[in-house]
Structures are given as C-alpha cells and as structure tokens.
C-alpha cells in the first residue's frame, strides 16, 4: 500500500491546501474567521497523519472521517468568507474545488480500508 502517510496524495494535497489557506488569509483582519479557517485547514492533513499512525484500521477510518468533516467545515467557511468579501469568488471556487477532490480521495481511502478489513 504505502510506507508512510507522507506518501499519500491526499495528505500531500491537504498540506498544500493548508499552506494556500494561510497565504490567502495572511492579511485578513477578521482574526476569528482566519483562526477558524486555518485550524480547519490544518486539521485535514493532521487527522490523516494521526489516523495513519494509530494501531487499528477502525481508528484510522475514524480519523479520516474527522478529516473529511474538517474539509466540509472549511468549505462552508470559504463560502462565508467570499460572501462577506474576505476572499474573492475565484479564490473560493479554486479552494472549494480542491476540497471536493480531497473529500473524494478521503472517501475512497475509507472505502478501501473498510473492504480491506472485511477480507
């Protein structure tokens, strides 16, 4: 499968997304929203990594679900940020599309792990 969570494309994409969110919000003066969004962004990659290092597949799947939830949380925050003018519509759309892809990859990994445990 893979030797480490760092090898997973979904983890790599999640890290890149978190960096992008930090860059996009660098000059944001709404500190509450900025903090919430950066925490959600970092949470995606962090939960993938933490789950991968757990002792059971069930725990790994649980952390992947948490990562998927953080991706949905961040999508919501991006929509709100665009509506209030904190980010541009184009930026929101680009990041939301990436989050949708990350969520699909997480879903695929969860499905794979569930079928692997049934064998």
N, C-alpha and C positions, 0 to 999 in steps of 0.2 A: 504494500500500500504506500507508505511513506515512512521516512525515518524520524521526522520531527514536524511539529505544527508549522515551522517556518517554511516547509516545503509546500504547504497547501496554498493554492492560488487564492482561495477565499480569504485566508489570513493575510496574504500579501496585499490583496486589493483593499481589505479593511484597514490595514495600516496606512496605505497610500491615501485612502479616503479621510482618515483622521487627520493626517498632515494637511490635506487640502482644506478641511473644515477650519483648522487653526489658521491657515493663511487667509481664507476668505473673511474670517471674523476678527482678524488682527486689530482692525481699527474700530470695531463695534463698541459703542459706549453703553449699550444695554448689557451690563455685566451679568445680570441674572440669566438672560437668554443665552448669552455667549457661553457662560459656565455650563448651563444645562445641555447645550448643543455639543460642546466639546467633550463633556462627560459621556454623553450617549455615543459619540463617535469613537472614543477610546474604548468604551465598553464592548463594542462589537469584537474587535481584534483580541482584547483581553480575555473575553469569555471563551473564544475559540481556543486560545492558548491554555487557559486554565482547565477547560474540559479535556483537552488532549492529554494533559498530564495527570488526570485522575486515574484511579485504579480500576474503574469499571466502564464498560460501554454505556450502561444506563446513565451514569453520571456525566459522561461525555455528551450524550444526547441532551441531557437536561441543560447543560451549559450552552450547547448550540441553540437550543430554544430560547435561552436568555439573550444570546447574541442576536437572534432573529427579532426578538422583541425590541431590543435597543435600536435595530435598524428601522423598525416601524416607528419608534419614538422619534428618531432623528428625521425621518421623512415628514412626520407631522410638524416638527419644529421648523423645518425648511420651508414648508408651505406657509406657516405663520410668519416667518421671517420675511418671506417675499411679499406677503400681503401688507405688512407694516412698513415695507421699504428698507429693511435692514440689508437684504441682499437683492440682486437683480433676478428677474424672472428666468433669464438664461442660466444663471448660476444655479438657481433652484432646480431647474429642469435637468441640467447635467448631473447634479449630485443625486437627485431622486432616481434618475435612470441607473446610476451606478449602484445605489442602494437596492433597487429592484433586482439587479443582477446578483448582488451579494446575497440577498434573501433567497433567490432561486438556487444559488450554489449551496447555501446552508441547508435548504430543504433537501437537495439532492444528497448531501452528505448524511443528513439524518436518515433519509430513506435507505441509503446504502448500509449504514450502521445497523439499522433495525433488521434488514434482511440478513445481514452477516450473523447476527446473534441468533436468528431462527434456524440456522443450519445445524 
